[in-house]
Amino acid sequence: MGILRDRMIEEMKLRNFSPATQESYVYAVSRLARYHKKSPDQLGRENIRAFLVHLATERKLSPNSLTGYCSGLRFFYNEQIRQGDKVTLVTAVLAELKLRQHTPHHPFSPH
């Protein structure tokens, strides 16, 4: 991530983000890149969605942890590379995953 990571950290410092928030946001974006073995600016909407679904279903992260990941990804895609469509996707997937975690499965549902 190199240059993108450095620029992201600089932007967070300019906005007076706490060191913990900076670390959390960088971690979220680096995990996304590591999961797909690609730079995050090269990933599409489906890649991001697959990562978030992986976190919720396979790693079974809590809604609060998912929110932390999503905050970091929204910041990256909105502030660093200006791809608002991916920010919208992250927000929509987070809402969907939180709804799934809080809704008991009905015996006749396809899930």
For each residue, the residues with C-beta under 8 A, 3 or more apart:
1: 4 5 29 30 33 39 40
2: 5 6
3: 6 7
4: 1 7 8 39 40 41 76 80 81
5: 1 2 8 9 26 29 30
6: 2 3 9 10
7: 3 4 10 11 80
8: 4 5 11 12 25 26 29 75 76 79 80
9: 5 6 12 13 22 26
10: 6 7 13 14
11: 7 8 14 15 79 80
12: 8 9 15 17 21 22 25 75
13: 9 10 16 17 22
14: 10 11
15: 11 12
16: 13
17: 12 13 21 22 25
18: 21 22
19: 22 23
20: 23 24
21: 12 17 18 24 25
22: 9 12 13 17 18 19 25 26
23: 19 20 26 27
24: 20 21 27 28 68 71 72
25: 8 12 17 21 22 28 29 71 72 75 76
26: 5 8 9 22 23 29 30 72
27: 23 24 30 31 72
28: 24 25 31 32 68 69 70 71 72 73 76
29: 1 5 8 25 26 32 33 40 72 73 76
30: 1 5 26 27 33 34
31: 27 28 34 35 51 69
32: 28 29 35 36 40 43 47 48 51 73
33: 1 29 30 36 37 38 39 40 43
34: 30 31 37
35: 31 32 51 54
36: 32 33 43 47 50 51
37: 33 34
38: 33 42 43 47
39: 1 4 33 42 43
40: 1 4 29 32 33 43 76
41: 4 80 81
42: 38 39
43: 32 33 36 38 39 40 47 48
44: 47 48
45: 48 49 85 86 89
46: 49 50
47: 32 36 38 43 44 50 51
48: 32 43 44 45 51 52 73 86 89 90 93
49: 45 46 52 53 89 93
50: 36 46 47 53 54
51: 31 32 35 36 47 48 54 55
52: 48 49 55 56 66 69 70 90 93 94 97
53: 49 50 56 57 93 97
54: 35 50 51 57 58 59
55: 51 52 58 59 61 65 66 69
56: 52 53 59 60 61 66 97 100 101
57: 53 54 60
58: 54 55
59: 54 55 56
60: 56 57
61: 55 56 65 66 69
62: 65 66
63: 66 67 97 98 101 102
64: 67 68
65: 55 61 62 68 69
66: 52 55 56 61 62 63 69 70 94 97 98
67: 63 64 70 71 94
68: 24 28 64 65 71 72
69: 28 31 52 55 61 65 66 72 73
70: 28 52 66 67 73 74 90 91 93 94
71: 24 25 28 67 68 74 75
72: 24 25 26 27 28 29 68 69 75 76
73: 28 29 32 48 69 70 76 77 86 90
74: 70 71 77 78 87 90 91
75: 8 12 25 71 72 78 79 80
76: 4 8 25 28 29 40 72 73 79 80 81
77: 73 74 80 81 83 84 86 87 90
78: 74 75 82 83 84 87
79: 8 11 75 76 82
80: 4 7 8 11 41 75 76 77
81: 4 41 76 77
82: 78 79
83: 77 78 86 87
84: 77 78 87 88
85: 45 88 89
86: 45 48 73 77 83 89 90
87: 74 77 78 83 84 90 91
88: 84 85 91 92
89: 45 48 49 85 86 92 93
90: 48 52 70 73 74 77 86 87 93 94
91: 70 74 87 88 94 95
92: 88 89 95 96
93: 48 49 52 53 70 89 90 96 97
94: 52 66 67 70 90 91 97 98
95: 91 92 98 99
96: 92 93 99 100
97: 52 53 56 63 66 93 94 100 101
98: 63 66 94 95 101 102
99: 95 96 102 103
100: 56 96 97 103 111
101: 56 63 97 98
102: 63 98 99
103: 99 100
104:
105: 109 111
106: 109
107:
108:
109: 105 106
110:
111: 100 105
